[in-house]
Amino acid sequence: MNGQPNFGVLLERFFTQRLMQQRQASAHTIASYRDTFKMLLQFVQKRLRKAPSALALDDIDAPLVMDFLDDAERTRGITARTRNLRLTAVHSFFRYVAFEAPTHSEQIQRVLAIPSKRFTRALVSFLSRQEVDALLAAPDQQTWSGRRDHALLLLAVQTGLRLSELTSLRQDDLHIGVGAHVRVIGKGRKERCTPLSKNTNAVLAAWVREPPLAENQPLFPNARGTRLSSHGVHYLLNKHVMTATVKCPSLKNKRVSPHVLRHYLPNRTMSCNLQST
């Protein structure tokens, strides 16, 4: 490539210098980008019959990227939304490469010009006050896990925190008492503080007095004292939705997810129902 770094060198620098050092990207973003390029390298090896270590930047052109995205949709059954996430990773890499290999500007611009695929965005359902009350009452607060789940769900519906933000919270992120709030490092590494209602403050103040299961455990640990997984949160939420459906049958017709819980607060605000949760 006559003095230009090969694709592997550029890719390594993209992860270590651009994402980790300069952007300080989250572990979730790095993992998502890693998976994208892992699949891209597997596709390129089959298509070009070249090992990843032998690839030049010239090999990864716009037609190849388009074929990769189409193949992922066809053979892996990914949605248009996931396809666009894969394309976002590729675009991010080529924006970085634009400064590292300016002699390839035309090739880079062609890749960056690949458009995202349009798709119909489904309307996110929301829960009524009665449905939320039934869900919050579902955990058995006579047990440790029930008290944990009640505190987690209450914090979720009152603050609108993302799933990753909830599971990564530590006790140091929580301020109890006057000016009660929770501090998170959210999407884009942005720090924000969300105030807590009087009821949420009281519930969390009681929860943090629970004996720890492990040293330096997260605010809402699993039974081993480590961080709850995304699957674990979905599991406990589905379990409590089933219990709540007995007293609130309307929940049977709704798909309740952690993302749906995030939409309860803005819906309650827009409807002027501002009573404390």
Disulfide bonds with the S-S distance in Angstrom:
none
